[in-house]
Amino acid sequence: MARLNDNFLKLKAGYLFPEIARRVKAFSDANPEAAKNIIRCGIGDVTEPLPAACREAMHRAIDELGTREQFHGYGPEQGYEFLRQAIVDHQFAGLGIAADEIFISDGSKCDTGNILDIFGPGNTIAITDPVYPVYVDTNVMAGNTGDADASGAYAGLVYLPCNAANQFVPAIPEGKADLIYLCYPNNPTGATATREQLTAWVAYAREHGAIILYDAAYEAFIRDPEIPRSIFEIEGAHECAMEFRSFSKIAGFTGVRCAYTIIPKALTGTLADGSRQAVHPLWSRRHSTKFNGASYPVQRGAEAVFSDAGKAEVKTLIDHYMGNAALLREACAQAGLPVFGGVNAPYVWVGCPAGVTSWGMFDKMLEQANVVITPGAGFGAAGEGYFRISAFNSRANVEEVCRRIGALL
Ligand SMILES: *Cc1c(COP(=O)(O)O)cnc(C)c1O
């Protein structure tokens, strides 16, 4: 008899975005005229075209594949040296990261999920609330949790509440945590973590032999020079953290697919017999066994992000989205709502008007302003009372959304 993985039946997720789609469709079917005006600020996908430097590099790479002399078949599973070295030179200069500590992949979503392959049973998993749902669901699938309760919280997970009082950066837990997921700049709250806060987390991880899984997908949106862009800016992090980065948000690669994980050779975990073991060889083995490398043209396109032309285009892209974020922040503040994020991150996190739940606000915005936002409760119980507006949009759409928010509230 073929036994299935029962853990999949514990999953609550697939709940947020399908539920948003269901409500948008029901509204559109009932109001076909209004449906034409709908502006979507819900899903965190980029909207602006791929930089020309990246497109040109990919065109050239594809032409190379058309010649016998320059054809590339299977590449190195960990990624081409040219890309790994470019990442070190342009993103980690002076931070003590070597090219062979970087693993190129086809996405951070996959990386943050797949990483659980190398961890054993019995780890206590700490995640922030609200949170990027992938961290939770992959732990449910891996059997690292019990069942979900009525609020959607899974037994066995340590939830780290993030709220206005702690500026959406969680307090260090009193008890034990073995794997700690941190994402800064944060999706969904747009919060950033200071050097002091990250230093405290690194100290906790070192003291408890824990590993920090640091998701820096939005690093490129940090404007404040005081805010760390990498966990490896914190002393001692090389022994207790790994970092996930992606080309998706920095350069519009959500449809192209390229990301990377940094695992310092100094990072260790514990084996069943209590001895210390480096993490790097385990991930290297896992990656080369189950993955055959990101495509050559895509890696050439990613490399071009770090060319002079690519850097200039990326700056224009980020400036565009952050200009949107500033407009959205202002419109919500003008409407009298508490506003967070949107300064060093492309998400604006907004408190709902008094007495309105986050799904209530979703319906109100959809029905009365024809704007799709994301209800905070969809990211975890602590997200109740908030909603997320994505700055990934055209300027014209954002200006119209601001106008409608002004008219509605
Ligand atoms: C968008 C995003 C990523 C990037 O995912 P890809 O699979 O590389 O596109 C990673 N983490 C978070 C929190 C994100 O929002």
The ligand as an SDF file (V2000), in Angstrom:
LIG
                    3D

 15 15  0  0  0  0  0  0  0  0999 V2000
    9.3900   37.2650   -3.1090 C   0  0  0  0  0  0  0  0  0  0  0  0
   10.0170   36.6280   -1.9290 C   0  0  0  0  0  0  0  0  0  0  0  0
   11.0880   35.7440   -2.0700 C   0  0  0  0  0  0  0  0  0  0  0  0
   11.6690   35.4330   -3.4330 C   0  0  0  0  0  0  0  0  0  0  0  0
   11.1670   34.2580   -3.9310 O   0  0  0  0  0  0  0  0  0  0  0  0
   11.6530   33.7040   -5.3370 P   0  0  0  0  0  0  0  0  0  0  0  0
   11.2560   32.2790   -5.2840 O   0  0  0  0  0  0  0  0  0  0  0  0
   13.1330   33.8810   -5.4100 O   0  0  0  0  0  0  0  0  0  0  0  0
   10.9310   34.4770   -6.4010 O   0  0  0  0  0  0  0  0  0  0  0  0
   11.6510   35.2030   -0.9370 C   0  0  0  0  0  0  0  0  0  0  0  0
   11.1980   35.5110    0.2870 N   0  0  0  0  0  0  0  0  0  0  0  0
   10.1850   36.3680    0.4650 C   0  0  0  0  0  0  0  0  0  0  0  0
    9.7520   36.7080    1.8400 C   0  0  0  0  0  0  0  0  0  0  0  0
    9.5560   36.9410   -0.6380 C   0  0  0  0  0  0  0  0  0  0  0  0
    8.5280   37.7850   -0.4520 O   0  0  0  0  0  0  0  0  0  0  0  0
  1  2  1  0
  2  3  1  0
  2 14  2  0
  3  4  1  0
  3 10  2  0
  4  5  1  0
  5  6  1  0
  6  7  2  0
  6  8  1  0
  6  9  1  0
 10 11  1  0
 11 12  2  0
 12 13  1  0
 12 14  1  0
 14 15  1  0
M  END
$$$$
